[in-house]
C-alpha cells in the first residue's frame, strides 16, 4: 500500500500538477524584479520550498519528540513521578504535526479543484492512498504512547479536520493562488514519496516483497496516468 501510494503521489505530481502549473516569471522579469520577492513568487522555486518545508517540518517534530523522550527517560531513572506529562507532550506534538500535514493536503486538494475537476480528483485520490498507511502509522504511535483506543480514534478524527480547513482556506484564497499552492504541495509530495515512503521501503529484504512493491508502484503511476 505504501509503494502504491508513492507511485500515485509521484505520478500525480509529474503527470497532472506540473503540467497545470503556469510558469510565473520569464528570465527577463527575473533580472528586473527584487530577488527576494522573486524567490517566493516563481512556481518553479516554490516546488523547492515545498521540499525544504517538509524536510525541516519532519526534523523539528522528530527533534522535539526525541528531547521529550530523553526527559521522560531521565525522570524515570531518577524516580520522579512526572513521566505522564512528558508522554503527553509527545502526543500533542504528534497530533499538531498531523494536523498541519492534513492542512497542507487540504489546501492542495482545494487548489486542484480551483484549477479543474480532473486535477482535484487526482489529488484527492493520491492523497487518500497515502493517508491510509500514514494514518495507521499515526494511530499505532498514539497507542505506543499509552493512549486508549477510543481517545486515539477521536484524536485522529480531530486532526482530520485540518484537511477541511485547508480546502476552505484554499477556496478563500481563490484561483489566483492555486498555481502557487499546487507548486508548493508538489514539492512536499515529492519529498514525502521519495524520502519518507520509499525510504521506509528500502528496508525490505524479502525478494517477493520487493517485486510486489515494484508492481504496486507502477500500478500507482498507471492509475493516475490512464484512469484519471
Secondary structure, DSSP 4 states (H G I P E B T S, - for coil): -HHHHHHHHHHIIIIIIHHHSPP---HHHHHHS-HHHHHTT-HHHHHHHHHHHHHHHHHHHHHHHHHHHHHHHHHHHHT-S-HHHHHHHHHHHHHHHHHHHHHHHHHHHHHHHHH-HHHHHHHHHHHHHHHHHHHHHHHHHHHHTT--HHHHHHHHHHHHHHHHHHHHHHHHH-GGGHHHHHHHHHHHHHHIIIIIIHHHHTT---HHHHHHHHHHHHHHHHIIIII-
